[in-house]
Amino acid sequence: MGGLSQYWVQGDNIGRAVAIMLLLMSISAWVVIFWKGWLLNRARRDLTDGAQAFWRSADLAAARETLKNLDREAVLLPLVDAASQAVASGTLEAQALPEAQLTRRLRDSLHAVLARLQRGQVLLASVGAVSPFVGLFGTVWGIYHAMMGIAVEGSASLDKVAGPVGEALIMTAAGLAVAIPAVLAYNIFGKMVSACEADLEGFAHDLRETLLASAARGH
């Protein structure tokens, strides 16, 4: 903390702006990390428990009522609602075969759910990619600012150089400290979203086949 405070006191407006930028990037990344960790853990549990309860239900209406209490993050309900959605007459969708209509509605609903689960990933990726370079820029600018100050004073002894340069190097470490949690979280959450996507695709496929078989028996 002493080095950071010295960097802040001795730095100029550009150096302080870099420090503030890194702080904001760190705060935003950690907010997203805690939020997405909570959301994806709930979504995974909802997928497992909801899918099991859905297939144990007597019919589609009963299954939907069961999901209303289990699907807290609404990852399965949109697919069920899309499968039950009526098609407006006089539209291009209505001219397609019933199988194609059902596939299209399930696909669109699946993409919407996945887009919601992927929110925040772009921010984590951006923070992980950009913050090391922001920290490096802060270091370079800090060294430049320190050298200019030393030149003005006319003294270039080791103790005069080592202190400002060491304080400027802290910005590189700060950039890495911001980037590393963001990159790790991005990779972990990406794996969790991929697992959710696989489960959702399987559920959508099974739901489609079940509804088509039910419609065929009805005819």
C-alpha positions as CSV (number, residue, x, y, z in Angstrom):
1,M,0.0,0.0,0.0
2,G,2.9,2.3,0.7
3,G,4.1,2.1,-2.9
4,L,0.6,2.7,-4.3
5,S,0.2,5.8,-2.1
6,Q,3.6,7.1,-3.1
7,Y,2.7,6.5,-6.8
8,W,-0.5,8.4,-6.3
9,V,1.1,11.3,-4.5
10,Q,4.0,11.6,-6.9
11,G,2.2,10.8,-10.1
12,D,0.5,13.3,-12.4
13,N,-3.1,13.2,-13.7
14,I,-2.4,10.6,-16.4
15,G,-0.8,8.2,-13.8
16,R,-3.7,8.7,-11.5
17,A,-6.2,8.2,-14.3
18,V,-4.5,4.8,-15.0
19,A,-4.7,3.8,-11.4
20,I,-8.4,4.8,-11.2
21,M,-9.1,2.8,-14.4
22,L,-7.5,-0.3,-13.0
23,L,-9.5,0.1,-9.8
24,L,-12.8,0.4,-11.8
25,M,-11.9,-2.6,-13.9
26,S,-11.1,-4.6,-10.8
27,I,-14.4,-3.7,-9.1
28,S,-16.5,-4.4,-12.2
29,A,-14.8,-7.8,-12.7
30,W,-15.3,-8.9,-9.1
31,V,-19.0,-7.8,-9.2
32,V,-19.5,-9.9,-12.3
33,I,-17.6,-12.8,-10.8
34,F,-19.7,-13.0,-7.7
35,W,-23.0,-12.4,-9.7
36,K,-22.2,-15.0,-12.4
37,G,-21.0,-17.5,-9.9
38,W,-24.2,-17.3,-8.0
39,L,-26.4,-17.3,-11.1
40,L,-24.6,-20.2,-12.9
41,N,-24.6,-22.4,-9.7
42,R,-28.4,-21.9,-9.4
43,A,-28.9,-22.5,-13.1
44,R,-27.0,-25.8,-12.9
45,R,-29.1,-27.0,-9.9
46,D,-32.3,-25.8,-11.6
47,L,-31.4,-27.7,-14.8
48,T,-30.7,-31.0,-12.9
49,D,-33.7,-30.8,-10.5
50,G,-36.1,-29.3,-13.0
51,A,-35.4,-31.7,-15.8
52,Q,-35.9,-34.7,-13.5
53,A,-39.1,-33.3,-12.1
54,F,-40.4,-32.4,-15.6
55,W,-40.0,-35.9,-17.0
56,R,-41.7,-37.4,-13.9
57,S,-44.8,-35.3,-14.5
58,A,-48.0,-36.8,-15.9
59,D,-48.5,-34.3,-18.8
60,L,-47.1,-31.0,-20.2
61,A,-49.4,-28.8,-18.1
62,A,-48.4,-30.5,-14.8
63,A,-44.8,-30.5,-15.8
64,R,-44.9,-26.7,-16.4
65,E,-46.5,-26.1,-13.0
66,T,-43.7,-28.2,-11.4
67,L,-41.1,-26.2,-13.2
68,K,-42.5,-22.9,-11.9
69,N,-41.3,-23.8,-8.4
70,L,-38.0,-25.3,-9.4
71,D,-36.7,-23.3,-12.3
72,R,-35.6,-20.2,-10.4
73,E,-33.3,-18.9,-13.2
74,A,-35.9,-19.6,-16.0
75,V,-33.6,-21.9,-18.0
76,L,-36.2,-24.6,-18.8
77,L,-39.5,-22.8,-18.7
78,P,-38.8,-20.7,-21.8
79,L,-38.2,-23.9,-23.8
80,V,-41.5,-25.4,-22.5
81,D,-43.4,-22.2,-23.3
82,A,-41.9,-22.0,-26.7
83,A,-42.9,-25.6,-27.5
84,S,-46.5,-24.8,-26.4
85,Q,-46.7,-21.5,-28.2
86,A,-49.4,-21.1,-30.9
87,V,-48.4,-20.1,-34.4
88,A,-50.1,-17.0,-35.9
89,S,-51.9,-17.8,-39.1
90,G,-51.0,-16.0,-42.2
91,T,-47.3,-15.9,-41.4
92,L,-44.3,-17.6,-43.1
93,E,-43.8,-19.7,-39.9
94,A,-47.3,-21.1,-40.3
95,Q,-46.5,-22.3,-43.8
96,A,-43.7,-24.5,-42.5
97,L,-44.2,-28.1,-41.4
98,P,-45.2,-28.5,-37.7
99,E,-41.8,-30.2,-37.1
100,A,-39.9,-27.2,-38.5
101,Q,-42.1,-24.8,-36.6
102,L,-41.4,-26.5,-33.3
103,T,-37.6,-26.8,-34.1
104,R,-37.5,-23.0,-34.8
105,R,-39.3,-22.0,-31.6
106,L,-37.1,-24.2,-29.5
107,R,-33.9,-23.0,-31.2
108,D,-34.8,-19.4,-30.7
109,S,-35.7,-19.9,-27.1
110,L,-32.5,-21.9,-26.4
111,H,-30.4,-19.1,-27.9
112,A,-32.2,-16.5,-25.7
113,V,-31.5,-18.5,-22.6
114,L,-27.8,-19.0,-23.5
115,A,-27.4,-15.3,-24.2
116,R,-28.7,-14.6,-20.7
117,L,-26.3,-17.1,-19.2
118,Q,-23.4,-15.6,-21.1
119,R,-23.9,-12.1,-19.9
120,G,-20.8,-10.6,-18.3
121,Q,-18.4,-12.9,-20.2
122,V,-17.4,-10.1,-22.6
123,L,-16.6,-7.8,-19.7
124,L,-14.4,-10.5,-18.0
125,A,-12.6,-11.2,-21.3
126,S,-12.0,-7.5,-21.9
127,V,-10.7,-6.9,-18.4
128,G,-8.4,-9.9,-18.6
129,A,-7.0,-8.8,-22.0
130,V,-6.7,-5.1,-21.5
131,S,-5.7,-4.6,-17.8
132,P,-2.1,-5.9,-18.1
133,F,-1.5,-3.4,-20.9
134,V,-3.1,-0.6,-18.9
135,G,-0.8,-1.5,-16.0
136,L,2.2,-1.6,-18.3
137,F,1.3,1.9,-19.7
138,G,1.0,3.1,-16.1
139,T,4.5,1.8,-15.4
140,V,6.0,3.3,-18.5
141,W,4.4,6.7,-17.8
142,G,5.4,6.5,-14.2
143,I,9.0,5.9,-15.1
144,Y,8.9,8.7,-17.7
145,H,7.4,11.0,-15.1
146,A,10.0,10.0,-12.6
147,M,12.9,10.5,-15.0
148,M,11.6,13.9,-16.0
149,G,11.5,14.9,-12.3
150,I,15.0,13.6,-11.7
151,A,16.3,15.5,-14.7
152,V,14.8,18.7,-13.4
153,E,16.4,18.1,-10.0
154,G,19.7,17.4,-11.7
155,S,20.5,14.3,-9.6
156,A,20.6,10.8,-11.0
157,S,22.0,8.8,-8.0
158,L,20.8,5.2,-7.5
159,D,18.6,6.1,-4.5
160,K,16.9,8.9,-6.5
161,V,16.2,6.5,-9.4
162,A,15.3,3.3,-7.6
163,G,12.4,4.7,-5.6
164,P,10.3,6.2,-8.3
165,V,11.0,3.4,-10.8
166,G,10.1,0.8,-8.2
167,E,6.8,2.6,-7.4
168,A,6.0,2.8,-11.1
169,L,6.6,-0.9,-11.5
170,I,3.8,-1.5,-9.0
171,M,1.3,-0.6,-11.8
172,T,2.4,-3.6,-13.8
173,A,1.7,-5.8,-10.8
174,A,-1.6,-4.1,-10.3
175,G,-2.6,-4.8,-13.9
176,L,-1.8,-8.5,-13.5
177,A,-3.7,-8.6,-10.2
178,V,-6.7,-7.3,-12.1
179,A,-6.3,-9.5,-15.1
180,I,-5.6,-12.9,-13.5
181,P,-9.0,-13.3,-11.6
182,A,-10.9,-12.1,-14.6
183,V,-9.2,-14.6,-16.9
184,L,-9.7,-17.5,-14.5
185,A,-13.3,-16.6,-13.9
186,Y,-13.9,-16.3,-17.7
187,N,-12.6,-19.8,-18.3
188,I,-14.5,-21.4,-15.4
189,F,-17.7,-19.7,-16.3
190,G,-17.2,-20.6,-19.9
191,K,-17.0,-24.2,-18.9
192,M,-20.1,-23.9,-16.8
193,V,-22.1,-22.3,-19.6
194,S,-21.0,-25.0,-22.0
195,A,-22.3,-27.6,-19.6
196,C,-25.6,-25.8,-19.3
197,E,-25.8,-25.5,-23.1
198,A,-25.3,-29.3,-23.5
199,D,-28.0,-30.0,-21.0
200,L,-30.4,-27.5,-22.5
201,E,-29.8,-28.9,-26.0
202,G,-30.5,-32.4,-24.7
203,F,-33.7,-31.3,-23.0
204,A,-34.9,-29.4,-26.1
205,H,-34.2,-32.4,-28.3
206,D,-36.1,-34.8,-25.9
207,L,-39.0,-32.3,-25.6
208,R,-39.2,-32.0,-29.4
209,E,-39.3,-35.7,-29.9
210,T,-41.8,-36.2,-27.1
211,L,-44.2,-33.6,-28.5
212,L,-43.9,-34.8,-32.0
213,A,-44.6,-38.4,-30.9
214,S,-47.6,-37.2,-28.9
215,A,-48.9,-35.3,-31.9
216,A,-48.5,-38.4,-34.1
217,R,-50.4,-40.6,-31.7
218,G,-53.1,-38.0,-31.5
219,H,-53.6,-38.2,-35.2
